[in-house]
Amino acid sequence: MLPRPEKDRDVPGAGRALWRALALAYHAEPRLLIVSFVLITGAMIPEALNALWLKLLGDGVNQRRSSLIVTATIGFAASGGVAWLMRIVGDRVHFLFRERATIAIESHVVRLQASVATIEHHERPEYLDRLQILKDHAFLLNHLYHSAMSTLGSLIRLGITVALLVSVHPALIGLLVFAVPTMYTSSWRARVERVAEEGVASQRRAARHFYDLGTQAGPAKEIRVARAEEWLLAKRRTALEQWFKTVGAARWRTAGWSALAWGLFGAGYVAAIVFVAAVIGRPAGDVLLVLAAGANLSQYMGMTAGQAQFLRWTLDAAARLAWLEDYAKTRITGDAPAPSELERGIRLDGVSFAYPGTDRLVLKDVDLELPAGSVVAIVGENGAGKTTLVKLLSRLYEPTTGRILVDGTELSSIDADAWRSRMGGAFQDFFRYEFHARETVGLGDLARMDELPALRAAVTRGGADDVIERLPKGLETQLGPTWDEGVELSFGQWQKLALARGFMRDDPLLLVLDEPTAALDAETEHALFERFAAASRDARGDGRITVLVSHRFSTVRMADQIVVLDGARVVETGSHEELMAGNGLYAELYGIQARAYR
């Protein structure tokens, strides 16, 4: 008995995946889909009738009947002509359909990932593996529809061939029984190999990561100084060898079963010819039909099996897409509107959090009050949970236990997009958007991307005036040296533009600044944070809360409230003066930094 591969419990089956993909294509291009289906599927049917025309030709020659010869000749010509015409037109129609369907599919994937309120799927290893397979096999989605149509056409052609064989003698249906193992093994083979690939997808992803490290400009300087080229190549080679060891073994195993199935069919084909010609002594025309139809059956079974196998691969990619659809639906939570202003503030009530796939709590039993209209600084050593706390406030993750309340309403019940529309800020791990400078900054508030006063105000708030002034075309300068007329920026300049992007919104209820000035000197950071704090206090009428995260204790002393994290817990809260008077962890860390600057 053939071994059966394990299945993903939460990945939709092939049938559901195909139905979802067809629905997506029909919604995008209904007419092209239908015309393409008729032409590609129908083009395979005339060829199956050639065995019938050959029988009529043999009978006509043997019986000296010109009418049969003429019928056979016309049949051959009609089958070839119709099949050729449908194939030529079908390929051109399908090419147009595939181009438009590809746009719809890629847009759908981007929209799905962007619609997920949290970023768990970008950081959880098993989800990353699935997304990597979807990315690697994205080209298969382009061929899914042609593959499904071709497979259906092949099955119809196969059915006609079997009907012709049975018309000679019912016992010839047994030849189909000999062919069943080839069909089963082709489908089973694809499943086994897919499971093997997914089992070592992390190794494939690691190999790609090492390849990117060796070929991209970002890490090039460090790699050359460290002379790490050979080390990276060895790591990539090891990852690929581990991947191929598992995948290769699965392919050899499935190839053996497939060869055995085809050998069984070959024996049945020879037996069928001997049976018709020698055992039951049928006329020459019937023998020719069995020879042609039997040969066609072998050929069609091979083509159908190959198409079915390729279809299986495309359906695996479609199943990953269907899984992403299901995942996105389950992660859409909260439909309450975001508040227009804050009256009481934000409260964390017994909040604990562990990153998905781990049991280690990075925040534990956090009880914290962020009063409306306050400037709150979060400090602590590396790994204390500062950035994690910011992620929870931004709804990039949901608490593992506990709850976050916004003026008494649970944050999880508020629509994520509505909440983020009332947020602003910048992060230490910002992205370098290589757009025109206007777009790189304006991305912080798409509705006002083309409003020059808003852009200039954001640039000034982020301290990026000097960056824009040095650009050859100001805000219209293309950023990034790999683009035509593109300009390279230093890390600090990119960071200032990220700050400006975070300040595009004039009246956010929650302004989050997660170490956004790490590349700047302490004096510049201090001046910027003082400006942020002053602006926040001026806007206290709407209850705006500003959260500052910094590793420089001298910078955050102007905050109304300082939260000290240590070992995943809040250990101290208060103003700078109160914490210094308390002579606790904050005072100790502040003193260490102060002595280092002397």
KEDREN-577754 format. One line per 3 residues: number of its first residue (from 1); their letters; for each residue x, y, z of C-alpha. Coordinates in pm, 1 decimal. Layout:
BEGIN
NUM	a	X:Y:Z ~ ...
//
This chain:
BEGIN
1	mlp	0.0:0.0:0.0 ~ 130.3:344.1:-91.6 ~ 224.6:565.8:202.3
4	rpe	-1.7:866.8:249.8 ~ 138.7:1211.2:327.5 ~ 20.5:1416.1:621.1
7	kdr	-210.8:1707.2:542.2 ~ -221.8:2056.3:683.4 ~ -524.9:2076.2:905.0
10	dvp	-599.8:2440.3:833.0 ~ -507.5:2448.3:461.7 ~ -815.8:2412.1:238.1
13	gag	-841.7:2106.7:14.7 ~ -786.4:2104.9:-360.4 ~ -1156.3:2131.6:-444.4
16	ral	-1213.8:2440.2:-231.5 ~ -890.7:2595.4:-353.8 ~ -990.0:2546.7:-719.4
19	wra	-1339.5:2685.3:-658.4 ~ -1196.9:2993.1:-482.8 ~ -948.6:3052.1:-765.2
22	lal	-1218.2:3017.2:-1031.8 ~ -1444.3:3256.9:-842.4 ~ -1161.7:3510.3:-824.8
25	ayh	-1095.2:3480.2:-1199.1 ~ -1463.6:3494.6:-1289.0 ~ -1507.4:3808.3:-1083.7
28	aep	-1210.3:3967.9:-1261.8 ~ -1266.7:3852.0:-1624.8 ~ -1587.7:3646.5:-1669.9
31	rll	-1606.7:3657.9:-2050.8 ~ -1242.8:3576.0:-2115.4 ~ -1261.1:3289.5:-1865.4
34	ivs	-1562.8:3129.5:-2037.1 ~ -1426.7:3171.5:-2393.0 ~ -1086.2:3041.0:-2287.1
37	fvl	-1249.4:2741.5:-2116.9 ~ -1453.2:2647.7:-2426.3 ~ -1160.2:2677.6:-2667.6
40	itg	-886.7:2509.2:-2462.1 ~ -1107.3:2223.7:-2341.9 ~ -1274.4:2173.8:-2678.1
43	ami	-945.3:2171.4:-2873.1 ~ -856.1:1833.3:-2723.8 ~ -1171.8:1649.1:-2826.0
46	pea	-1126.6:1619.6:-3208.8 ~ -792.7:1443.7:-3169.2 ~ -956.6:1156.3:-2981.5
49	lna	-1170.6:1077.4:-3288.7 ~ -867.2:993.1:-3504.0 ~ -884.5:630.5:-3391.5
52	lwl	-1241.2:614.3:-3526.5 ~ -1135.6:762.1:-3861.3 ~ -851.4:510.7:-3878.1
55	kll	-1097.3:223.5:-3822.0 ~ -1324.5:353.6:-4098.9 ~ -1027.5:390.9:-4330.8
58	gdg	-911.7:35.7:-4260.2 ~ -1261.8:-103.3:-4310.0 ~ -1302.2:98.6:-4632.0
61	vnq	-978.1:-29.7:-4777.7 ~ -1042.5:-388.2:-4665.1 ~ -1403.0:-389.4:-4792.0
64	rrs	-1328.3:-168.9:-5097.0 ~ -1594.8:83.1:-4987.2 ~ -1510.0:430.6:-5116.0
67	sli	-1776.0:596.3:-4899.0 ~ -1593.7:486.0:-4583.0 ~ -1261.2:605.1:-4723.0
70	vta	-1407.9:947.8:-4806.9 ~ -1572.8:973.4:-4463.6 ~ -1246.5:882.8:-4291.4
73	tig	-1051.7:1134.1:-4499.3 ~ -1296.9:1416.4:-4424.6 ~ -1296.9:1317.3:-4059.6
76	faa	-916.5:1332.3:-4039.2 ~ -913.2:1675.2:-4207.8 ~ -1195.8:1815.5:-3995.8
79	sgg	-1045.6:1691.4:-3668.4 ~ -705.7:1837.0:-3748.7 ~ -841.1:2167.8:-3877.3
82	vaw	-1086.7:2228.8:-3594.4 ~ -832.1:2130.5:-3328.6 ~ -567.0:2358.4:-3482.0
85	lmr	-802.6:2656.0:-3508.5 ~ -934.4:2617.7:-3154.0 ~ -582.4:2575.3:-3018.2
88	ivg	-446.5:2886.9:-3193.4 ~ -738.6:3111.0:-3097.9 ~ -760.6:2956.5:-2749.1
91	drv	-393.6:3022.7:-2674.8 ~ -425.0:3387.2:-2772.6 ~ -744.3:3439.5:-2576.0
94	hfl	-600.4:3262.9:-2274.7 ~ -280.4:3468.1:-2290.2 ~ -488.8:3783.7:-2258.2
97	fre	-697.1:3627.3:-1981.7 ~ -387.3:3512.6:-1793.1 ~ -230.1:3858.6:-1804.4
100	rat	-540.6:4016.9:-1654.4 ~ -594.0:3734.1:-1407.3 ~ -234.6:3771.6:-1287.4
103	iai	-297.4:4136.5:-1202.1 ~ -611.7:4036.9:-1011.3 ~ -433.5:3756.3:-822.1
106	esh	-130.9:3966.0:-722.9 ~ -354.3:4252.6:-613.5 ~ -563.9:4004.5:-415.1
109	vvr	-257.9:3867.4:-232.2 ~ -132.3:4215.2:-145.3 ~ -477.9:4323.0:-30.2
112	lqa	-517.6:4011.8:184.4 ~ -188.1:4058.2:366.4 ~ -253.2:4427.1:415.2
115	sva	-602.4:4358.1:552.0 ~ -470.6:4149.8:842.8 ~ -483.6:4373.1:1148.3
118	tie	-181.8:4213.6:1316.2 ~ 165.6:4121.9:1187.2 ~ 175.2:3771.3:1332.8
121	hhe	194.3:3610.7:987.8 ~ 512.8:3807.9:914.4 ~ 694.3:3677.0:1222.1
124	rpe	559.9:3328.6:1293.6 ~ 791.1:3065.0:1134.5 ~ 523.3:2820.8:1015.8
127	yld	327.1:3103.2:855.4 ~ 641.6:3244.9:697.4 ~ 710.8:2903.4:545.2
130	rlq	365.0:2893.6:390.3 ~ 396.4:3247.4:259.3 ~ 740.1:3162.6:118.4
133	ilk	594.8:2864.5:-67.9 ~ 315.5:3086.4:-196.9 ~ 576.8:3338.2:-310.4
136	dha	800.4:3072.5:-470.2 ~ 503.3:2914.4:-648.7 ~ 332.1:3238.0:-746.0
139	fll	402.1:3161.9:-1110.8 ~ 189.7:2847.5:-1074.5 ~ -116.1:3058.3:-1002.0
142	nhl	-72.8:3212.5:-1347.0 ~ -101.5:2864.8:-1498.9 ~ -374.8:2728.4:-1272.9
145	yhs	-662.8:2804.0:-1508.4 ~ -493.7:2669.7:-1822.4 ~ -389.3:2361.2:-1629.8
148	ams	-743.5:2300.3:-1501.1 ~ -894.1:2347.3:-1849.1 ~ -633.1:2122.8:-2011.9
151	tlg	-683.9:1853.4:-1750.8 ~ -1060.8:1856.6:-1803.2 ~ -1013.1:1842.4:-2180.6
154	sli	-773.9:1551.0:-2139.4 ~ -1025.2:1365.3:-1924.3 ~ -1297.8:1413.9:-2188.0
157	rlg	-1059.0:1295.6:-2458.0 ~ -969.7:998.3:-2243.6 ~ -1339.0:916.0:-2196.0
160	itv	-1396.6:917.0:-2573.4 ~ -1097.6:688.8:-2622.1 ~ -1225.8:442.6:-2362.6
163	all	-1572.4:448.0:-2527.8 ~ -1413.8:358.4:-2863.7 ~ -1225.9:67.0:-2707.8
166	vsv	-1539.2:-63.9:-2537.3 ~ -1723.6:-47.6:-2871.3 ~ -1486.8:-318.7:-2997.8
169	hpa	-1534.9:-544.4:-2694.4 ~ -1656.2:-473.0:-2337.4 ~ -1359.9:-661.3:-2194.1
172	lig	-1128.9:-383.0:-2313.5 ~ -1257.7:-172.0:-2025.1 ~ -1001.1:-370.8:-1828.9
175	llv	-729.4:-165.2:-1998.7 ~ -860.4:133.4:-1809.1 ~ -822.4:-60.5:-1485.4
178	fav	-455.0:-107.3:-1568.4 ~ -430.4:268.1:-1617.2 ~ -586.0:363.4:-1282.5
181	ptm	-259.6:322.6:-1084.4 ~ -87.3:575.0:-1313.2 ~ -356.7:830.1:-1242.0
184	yts	-346.5:767.1:-868.0 ~ 30.5:775.5:-840.3 ~ 49.8:1102.8:-1035.0
187	swr	-179.6:1278.3:-789.2 ~ -26.9:1106.0:-486.4 ~ 322.8:1189.4:-608.8
190	arv	250.0:1561.5:-614.9 ~ 106.9:1551.6:-261.3 ~ 403.4:1364.9:-119.2
193	erv	655.8:1596.5:-280.7 ~ 462.3:1901.7:-167.3 ~ 458.4:1778.2:193.6
196	aee	831.7:1708.1:172.3 ~ 896.3:2058.6:39.1 ~ 689.7:2221.8:309.2
199	gva	866.4:2020.2:576.9 ~ 1198.7:2179.0:482.7 ~ 1066.9:2513.9:357.6
202	sqr	1263.9:2689.1:631.0 ~ 1586.3:2550.4:480.5 ~ 1487.6:2680.5:138.7
205	raa	1409.1:3017.4:294.0 ~ 1744.9:3017.0:473.6 ~ 1927.1:2941.3:148.6
208	rhf	1750.0:3232.3:-17.9 ~ 1840.2:3456.1:275.8 ~ 2210.2:3369.6:243.4
211	ydl	2190.0:3431.4:-130.7 ~ 2037.1:3775.0:-72.2 ~ 2306.1:3858.2:183.7
214	gtq	2574.8:3777.2:-71.7 ~ 2422.9:3972.7:-358.4 ~ 2260.3:4282.4:-208.7
217	agp	2425.2:4615.9:-146.7 ~ 2316.0:4656.4:216.9 ~ 2537.6:4393.4:381.8
220	ake	2813.7:4412.5:115.9 ~ 3054.3:4630.4:320.6 ~ 3041.2:4421.6:636.2
223	irv	3069.3:4093.5:447.0 ~ 3379.3:4209.8:262.1 ~ 3547.3:4352.0:569.6
226	ara	3472.1:4032.3:761.7 ~ 3577.7:3822.2:458.0 ~ 3263.4:3617.0:516.8
229	eew	3191.6:3526.9:153.9 ~ 3299.7:3163.3:181.8 ~ 3122.7:3126.3:516.0
232	lla	2796.0:3248.3:361.4 ~ 2841.1:3014.4:65.9 ~ 2898.8:2722.8:302.6
235	krr	2586.3:2811.2:503.5 ~ 2381.4:2835.6:183.0 ~ 2522.6:2505.7:55.3
238	tal	2439.9:2331.4:383.8 ~ 2083.0:2464.8:380.4 ~ 2031.3:2355.7:17.9
241	eqw	2178.5:2012.6:86.7 ~ 1943.2:1962.1:380.2 ~ 1652.2:2075.7:163.7
244	fkt	1745.9:1851.9:-128.4 ~ 1817.3:1550.7:91.9 ~ 1455.4:1542.8:206.6
247	vga	1295.8:1651.9:-120.7 ~ 1521.3:1429.5:-331.8 ~ 1440.7:1121.9:-123.7
250	arw	1068.6:1188.9:-164.5 ~ 1109.5:1229.7:-541.2 ~ 1303.0:903.9:-580.1
253	rta	1044.2:716.1:-375.3 ~ 750.8:851.4:-573.1 ~ 933.8:795.3:-903.7
256	gws	971.6:426.0:-819.5 ~ 599.8:382.4:-756.1 ~ 519.8:576.7:-1073.3
259	ala	747.9:355.6:-1286.4 ~ 584.5:44.4:-1144.2 ~ 238.5:176.6:-1232.0
262	wgl	339.9:252.3:-1590.9 ~ 494.9:-91.5:-1631.0 ~ 164.5:-244.7:-1526.2
265	fga	-22.7:-40.4:-1786.6 ~ 222.6:-142.0:-2061.7 ~ 157.7:-508.3:-1988.4
268	gyv	-218.3:-453.1:-2008.9 ~ -185.7:-274.3:-2345.6 ~ 4.0:-563.2:-2503.3
271	aai	-250.2:-809.9:-2365.7 ~ -538.5:-605.6:-2517.2 ~ -387.5:-617.7:-2867.5
274	vfv	-328.2:-991.9:-2847.2 ~ -683.0:-1042.0:-2719.9 ~ -847.8:-854.5:-3011.2
277	aav	-625.7:-982.4:-3291.2 ~ -569.2:-1346.5:-3189.6 ~ -825.4:-1450.5:-2927.8
280	igr	-1152.7:-1309.6:-3060.6 ~ -1033.8:-1254.0:-3418.7 ~ -1193.4:-916.5:-3486.8
283	pag	-1168.2:-745.9:-3831.8 ~ -866.7:-540.4:-3934.2 ~ -1050.3:-214.8:-3874.0
286	dvl	-1116.7:-307.4:-3511.7 ~ -754.9:-412.5:-3465.5 ~ -642.5:-77.7:-3605.7
289	lvl	-882.5:101.4:-3371.3 ~ -745.6:-87.0:-3070.5 ~ -389.2:-20.5:-3182.1
292	aag	-458.3:351.3:-3228.0 ~ -692.6:396.4:-2931.7 ~ -471.4:183.7:-2709.8
295	anl	-165.9:385.2:-2811.2 ~ -368.4:701.0:-2761.8 ~ -481.3:573.6:-2423.2
298	sqy	-119.6:532.2:-2322.3 ~ -32.7:875.1:-2458.7 ~ -343.8:1039.7:-2315.4
301	mgm	-293.7:875.5:-1979.5 ~ 60.0:1010.3:-1974.8 ~ -52.2:1357.6:-2075.6
304	tag	-345.9:1352.7:-1835.9 ~ -123.7:1227.8:-1556.1 ~ 132.7:1498.5:-1628.0
307	qaq	-136.2:1764.3:-1646.1 ~ -297.3:1629.7:-1331.1 ~ 38.2:1642.0:-1155.2
310	flr	99.6:1999.4:-1266.5 ~ -257.6:2085.4:-1171.4 ~ -185.3:1939.4:-830.0
313	wtl	108.2:2177.1:-793.4 ~ -102.7:2471.8:-901.6 ~ -376.4:2368.0:-660.3
316	daa	-121.8:2352.6:-378.7 ~ -33.7:2714.5:-454.1 ~ -405.8:2797.6:-473.5
319	arl	-456.8:2621.6:-138.7 ~ -195.0:2851.0:18.3 ~ -384.2:3146.1:-127.0
322	awl	-711.7:3009.7:10.5 ~ -543.2:2962.1:350.3 ~ -434.8:3326.6:341.6
325	edy	-795.1:3425.5:264.6 ~ -922.5:3224.0:561.6 ~ -647.6:3358.6:786.1
328	akt	-726.9:3717.6:689.1 ~ -1097.2:3662.8:763.8 ~ -1030.3:3517.9:1108.4
331	rit	-799.4:3807.1:1197.8 ~ -1047.3:4085.4:1118.2 ~ -1171.2:4186.2:1463.4
334	gda	-1345.8:4490.2:1603.0 ~ -1591.8:4717.8:1429.2 ~ -1641.7:4994.8:1684.6
337	pap	-1541.6:5345.8:1570.1 ~ -1225.9:5506.9:1700.7 ~ -1284.7:5792.0:1946.8
340	sel	-1260.5:6148.6:1816.6 ~ -1081.6:6253.0:2137.2 ~ -955.5:6097.7:2458.4
343	erg	-1114.2:6193.9:2790.3 ~ -961.3:5948.7:3037.7 ~ -681.0:5785.5:2841.2
346	irl	-550.6:5434.7:2780.5 ~ -529.0:5168.8:3049.3 ~ -352.6:4832.5:3038.8
349	dgv	-524.4:4587.5:3270.4 ~ -325.2:4272.9:3357.0 ~ -164.6:4257.3:3012.6
352	sfa	70.7:3969.5:2938.6 ~ 213.6:3880.3:2599.5 ~ 416.2:3599.8:2443.1
355	ypg	508.0:3606.0:2078.0 ~ 326.4:3342.0:1869.7 ~ 498.8:3006.3:1872.5
358	tdr	675.6:3073.8:2204.3 ~ 585.6:3038.6:2571.1 ~ 818.1:3307.4:2705.0
361	lvl	631.1:3613.0:2830.0 ~ 791.2:3936.6:2711.2 ~ 532.7:4135.2:2907.6
364	kdv	383.5:3998.7:3229.2 ~ 86.8:4127.3:3429.8 ~ 128.8:4486.8:3317.3
367	dle	-107.4:4733.6:3485.9 ~ -48.7:5080.8:3346.7 ~ -239.9:5407.1:3312.4
370	lpa	-161.9:5645.6:3024.9 ~ -361.7:5959.6:3112.2 ~ -525.3:6164.0:2837.6
373	gsv	-313.7:6461.2:2732.7 ~ 8.7:6318.0:2878.2 ~ 359.5:6264.6:2747.0
376	vai	472.2:5917.9:2854.8 ~ 828.6:5789.9:2825.3 ~ 909.2:5417.3:2832.0
379	vge	1259.4:5319.1:2935.3 ~ 1439.1:5001.5:3023.5 ~ 1728.4:4784.9:2920.3
382	nga	1730.6:4588.9:2594.7 ~ 1474.4:4310.1:2597.0 ~ 1265.5:4468.1:2871.0
385	gkt	955.8:4479.5:2647.5 ~ 947.9:4846.4:2538.6 ~ 888.4:4783.9:2166.8
388	tlv	643.3:4503.3:2243.1 ~ 434.8:4742.5:2450.7 ~ 429.0:4987.0:2158.4
391	kll	319.9:4708.2:1920.8 ~ 28.0:4624.2:2147.6 ~ -79.6:4987.2:2165.1
394	srl	-63.5:4999.6:1783.8 ~ -271.6:4678.4:1758.3 ~ 1.9:4499.1:1567.0
397	yep	-56.8:4219.9:1818.1 ~ -333.2:4131.3:2060.8 ~ -246.9:4066.5:2427.4
400	ttg	-208.4:3701.0:2521.8 ~ -400.6:3775.9:2839.2 ~ -546.3:4091.5:2985.2
403	ril	-694.3:4383.5:2797.1 ~ -618.5:4734.4:2675.0 ~ -892.7:4993.0:2733.7
406	vdg	-932.9:5321.6:2545.8 ~ -1162.1:5545.8:2750.4 ~ -1313.2:5226.4:2890.8
409	tel	-1362.4:5056.9:2551.0 ~ -1153.0:4750.7:2473.6 ~ -900.9:4829.2:2200.6
412	ssi	-967.8:4488.1:2041.7 ~ -1328.5:4593.4:1973.9 ~ -1221.9:4907.0:1784.2
415	dad	-1176.8:4876.9:1409.0 ~ -801.1:4845.6:1351.4 ~ -793.7:5076.8:1048.5
418	awr	-1000.2:5339.2:1230.6 ~ -767.3:5324.7:1531.9 ~ -454.3:5355.1:1319.9
421	srm	-605.8:5647.5:1130.3 ~ -587.0:5831.7:1464.6 ~ -223.8:5729.5:1519.3
424	gga	104.7:5879.6:1413.8 ~ 467.7:5812.9:1485.5 ~ 795.1:5658.9:1381.1
427	fqd	987.2:5344.0:1463.0 ~ 1350.7:5251.0:1498.6 ~ 1318.6:4973.9:1239.3
430	ffr	1171.3:5208.5:977.8 ~ 1168.2:5117.6:609.7 ~ 1355.0:5308.6:340.2
433	yef	1089.0:5385.3:82.0 ~ 1276.0:5461.0:-240.1 ~ 1009.3:5689.5:-384.1
436	har	1020.6:6058.3:-458.5 ~ 1088.0:6243.0:-132.2 ~ 735.4:6386.8:-143.3
439	etv	588.1:6034.9:-152.2 ~ 831.4:5897.7:106.1 ~ 710.5:6160.0:354.1
442	glg	349.6:6182.9:234.5 ~ 297.2:5810.2:282.5 ~ 228.2:5894.8:647.5
445	dla	-106.7:6045.4:543.4 ~ -207.3:5938.3:192.8 ~ -501.8:6178.3:176.8
448	rmd	-262.6:6473.8:201.5 ~ 33.2:6341.3:5.1 ~ -2.9:6617.1:-255.6
451	elp	-58.9:6900.2:-7.8 ~ 265.9:7097.5:-5.4 ~ 196.5:7287.7:321.7
454	alr	126.8:6959.9:504.1 ~ 446.0:6805.5:364.4 ~ 659.4:7102.7:466.1
457	aav	506.9:7109.7:813.8 ~ 581.7:6737.7:860.4 ~ 938.4:6785.4:737.1
460	trg	990.8:7064.5:989.4 ~ 840.8:6860.5:1275.7 ~ 1069.4:6570.7:1192.3
463	gad	1377.6:6791.0:1176.7 ~ 1432.2:6698.5:811.0 ~ 1451.2:7050.1:662.8
466	dvi	1825.6:7014.8:609.7 ~ 1773.8:6682.8:426.9 ~ 1520.9:6825.8:181.5
469	erl	1729.8:7139.9:124.0 ~ 2027.6:6931.0:13.0 ~ 1830.5:6724.7:-235.9
472	pkg	1877.4:6843.5:-597.3 ~ 1502.7:6864.9:-666.7 ~ 1377.9:6904.9:-312.1
475	let	1062.8:6706.6:-244.6 ~ 1051.5:6588.1:-606.8 ~ 1389.6:6412.0:-581.2
478	qlg	1397.5:6039.4:-651.5 ~ 1549.6:5856.0:-354.3 ~ 1765.5:5545.3:-386.9
481	ptw	2080.1:5515.0:-603.2 ~ 1946.3:5217.0:-803.4 ~ 1684.6:5436.1:-978.5
484	deg	1733.9:5688.4:-1257.2 ~ 1856.3:6016.1:-1103.5 ~ 1817.0:5852.3:-763.6
487	vel	2002.7:5997.7:-464.4 ~ 2153.9:5796.2:-182.3 ~ 2098.5:5912.7:174.4
490	sfg	2278.9:5840.4:496.1 ~ 2108.1:5634.7:764.8 ~ 2047.7:5948.2:970.3
493	qwq	1887.8:6125.6:673.8 ~ 1659.0:5830.2:608.5 ~ 1564.9:5837.3:976.8
496	kla	1472.1:6205.1:963.1 ~ 1247.6:6138.9:663.5 ~ 1086.5:5853.3:858.7
499	lar	1022.8:6096.4:1143.8 ~ 868.2:6344.6:902.4 ~ 647.3:6067.1:765.6
502	gfm	530.2:5990.9:1118.2 ~ 430.8:6355.7:1167.0 ~ 213.5:6387.7:855.9
505	rdd	-102.5:6363.8:1067.0 ~ -174.9:6687.5:1250.5 ~ -397.6:6556.6:1527.9
508	pll	-327.1:6192.3:1616.9 ~ -477.7:6070.1:1941.0 ~ -177.9:5841.9:1995.1
511	lvl	168.0:5950.5:1883.7 ~ 423.3:5670.1:1913.1 ~ 795.2:5738.3:1886.4
514	dep	981.3:5409.1:1930.7 ~ 1349.3:5509.3:1939.2 ~ 1308.8:5692.9:1607.4
517	taa	1624.3:5900.7:1657.1 ~ 1876.5:5627.7:1740.0 ~ 2104.4:5740.0:1455.5
520	lda	2106.5:6102.4:1574.4 ~ 2333.7:6250.4:1836.6 ~ 2204.6:6297.4:2190.5
523	ete	2174.7:6676.5:2159.7 ~ 1966.1:6657.5:1840.0 ~ 1747.1:6384.0:1986.9
526	hal	1690.8:6586.9:2303.3 ~ 1589.3:6894.3:2103.5 ~ 1349.6:6693.6:1887.7
529	fer	1187.7:6521.7:2185.8 ~ 1143.1:6853.2:2361.4 ~ 968.2:6980.8:2047.3
532	faa	748.2:6669.3:2039.5 ~ 655.5:6707.1:2404.9 ~ 578.5:7077.2:2368.4
535	asr	356.8:7014.8:2065.3 ~ 172.1:6739.6:2252.0 ~ 106.3:6963.2:2551.9
538	dar	-23.8:7237.0:2323.0 ~ -275.0:6986.0:2180.5 ~ -403.1:6854.3:2513.9
541	gdg	-754.8:6970.3:2429.7 ~ -819.1:6647.6:2238.7 ~ -649.5:6429.1:2499.4
544	rit	-357.3:6330.1:2277.9 ~ -113.8:6082.7:2430.5 ~ 250.6:6084.1:2320.6
547	vlv	457.7:5773.6:2393.5 ~ 835.5:5815.2:2373.1 ~ 1070.4:5518.1:2379.1
550	shr	1438.6:5593.0:2418.0 ~ 1750.2:5437.7:2563.4 ~ 1882.2:5786.0:2652.6
553	fst	1751.4:5867.4:2998.0 ~ 1854.6:6233.3:2977.9 ~ 1621.5:6280.0:2680.6
556	vrm	1301.6:6153.7:2842.2 ~ 1322.9:6350.7:3163.9 ~ 1077.2:6610.8:3028.3
559	adq	798.1:6348.4:3009.8 ~ 496.8:6381.7:3238.9 ~ 524.9:6013.2:3328.7
562	ivv	816.8:5774.2:3291.7 ~ 748.5:5400.2:3282.1 ~ 1039.5:5173.8:3374.2
565	ldg	1030.4:4816.5:3241.5 ~ 1249.2:4538.6:3372.0 ~ 1214.1:4165.3:3321.8
568	arv	884.6:4200.9:3130.8 ~ 722.9:4392.7:3417.6 ~ 654.8:4755.6:3503.7
571	vet	874.0:4817.8:3806.3 ~ 843.5:5195.9:3841.6 ~ 628.2:5484.7:3719.1
574	gsh	641.8:5855.1:3792.6 ~ 802.7:6181.6:3689.6 ~ 1178.9:6219.5:3662.5
577	eel	1198.4:6393.5:3996.1 ~ 982.6:6129.6:4168.8 ~ 1183.7:5841.2:4028.1
580	mag	1516.2:6000.3:4116.8 ~ 1389.9:6060.3:4470.3 ~ 1280.1:5696.1:4489.3
583	ngl	1639.5:5587.8:4425.8 ~ 1527.8:5276.7:4239.3 ~ 1620.3:5119.5:3904.9
586	yae	1556.1:5438.5:3708.8 ~ 1786.6:5640.1:3933.6 ~ 2053.4:5371.6:3906.1
589	lyg	2040.0:5354.4:3523.4 ~ 2022.1:5733.0:3495.9 ~ 2332.7:5763.9:3709.7
592	iqa	2522.0:5509.5:3499.5 ~ 2444.3:5700.3:3179.3 ~ 2522.1:6037.4:3337.4
595	ray	2865.7:5916.3:3447.7 ~ 2934.0:5780.8:3098.7 ~ 2881.2:6128.6:2947.0
598	r	3123.6:6299.3:3187.0
//
